[in-house]
């Protein structure tokens, strides 16, 4: 028999933030290979008795693939549980390729990314009408080099929302990159550590010139999302350009305009 290997996004940390589909699969899983401490809780909370559960933290990619292939020969449902969404900074393709080569069917279940959980924790919107309408998910260069055209100064020139993963220990590079792109000292910055983790979440609000020191003082050295955006803090703004969607003068598919739009 050949079972299916499901790559399931476990969400950002709160076990309740897994999707219903992900949880249902875990409840009938024969074997689960999870990625690190972040997602172990979801695995153990929902897994059935007798389910084989292993941590992949000391495995190479080849060993992970071999583990999944071996268990797919014995169980109908095998799960590779990953943090956040499997499409962001995981090893999805590297592990899918050997499974494809072995003829093991696979499928992916999306998850709540830590970028979205960070926005939720801080009650922020990544997009605001006439402020920015774009979001970039990126990181700064660590051991993984950045492809051409994707350095932080190049991306930050767009002045849109930047969700910077895997970079909390590289805040000096984040700061230098934003400055090089012309962001000012008082540009708002947000760092969320362990977004959505019950009782462990830390939210740090600062500016380009203060955020590194604030994070040092808060002792944040891992599992943190760094966000730079012209939308940060908008909850407290006195003047907010309302989205055209809710403007009484705007007609769209579901609603007729109730008054003549001004200045359009
Ligand atoms: N696939 C994951 C990202 C994995 S890369 C996702 O979609 O979220 C790991 C990086 O994600 C960390 O360095 C950190 O920047 C971020 N991260 C993961 N979980 C987090 C959390 N609960 N809070 C804040 N950042 C988190």
Boltz pocket constraint, residues with backbone or C-beta under 6 A from the ligand:
constraints:
  - pocket:
      binder: B
      contacts: [[A, 12], [A, 13], [A, 38], [A, 83], [A, 84], [A, 85], [A, 86], [A, 87], [A, 88], [A, 89], [A, 90], [A, 112], [A, 113], [A, 114], [A, 115], [A, 117], [A, 118], [A, 164], [A, 165], [A, 166], [A, 167], [A, 192], [A, 193], [A, 194], [A, 195], [A, 196], [A, 197], [A, 222], [A, 223], [A, 224], [A, 225], [A, 226]]
      max_distance: 6.0
